[in-house]
Amino acid sequence: MPFASPAELSPIPKAEAPRDCPLCPRLVRLREELRIEHPDWWNAPVPAFGDADAWLAIIGLAPGRKGANRTGQPFTGDFSGEFFFTTLLKAGLASGRYSDQPGTLHLGGAVVLNAVKCLPPANKPTPEEAATCGHYLEAALASLRNVRVVVALGQIAHVAAARTMGLWPKAKFSHGAEAVAADGRVLLSSYHCSRQNTNTGRLSRAMFEKLFERALELKCPQ
């Protein structure tokens, strides 16, 4: 049975890249190699996941090799997914249970995007690849008309979000940094919830949970 297209799985189908997006040659080569090596994996641009009416957009870096690149759903199937989704469950932004397969969780009020939609070699996209994929992020945020808070996970996602929101280069990256765009949307930045950051203690669960507590405060300012 053929795979679905990214648009068929997305809450914002008009903003999605085609399954065989040709724009980044290095990412295309890796995608084609993995389609031969693992024909049962997703191996395509990963679509947005979550609520089309979301007030909160969360922007990750790029699909993980055995995570979203395998499953077709952001943060699903790798270590960072457990850390990420259990935090959303605790914050009341998700319901269900986390699994290494899609379909067990639902998001309410939140949507997850990636700065780069395809798997990059060694999980490191080039600046040119991030810039090329930027128009998909622009289209996604333009489609999400109710978004008031954008959480960026890691510096690459921060730069991509800041550019899209008209905040770059003024908005500098640090964990917990906040910047307000001209239209009132708030960019809230965090260290990425990668194993490298969480295993070293650079990002703790308490720090990550506090970040989403702050996002909820920004949704409903006193």
Secondary structure, DSSP 8 states (H G I E B T S, - for coil): -----HHHH-SSGGG---TT--S-HHHHHHHHHHHHH-TTS--S----EE-TT-SEEEEES---TTTHHHHSSTT-SSHHHHHHHHHHHHTTSEEE---SSTTSEEESSEEEEESS-S--GGG---HHHHHHHHHHHHHHHHH-TT--EEEEESHHHHHHHHHHTT-TTTS---TT-EEE-TTS-EEEEE----HHHHHTTSS-HHHHHHHHHHHHHHHS--
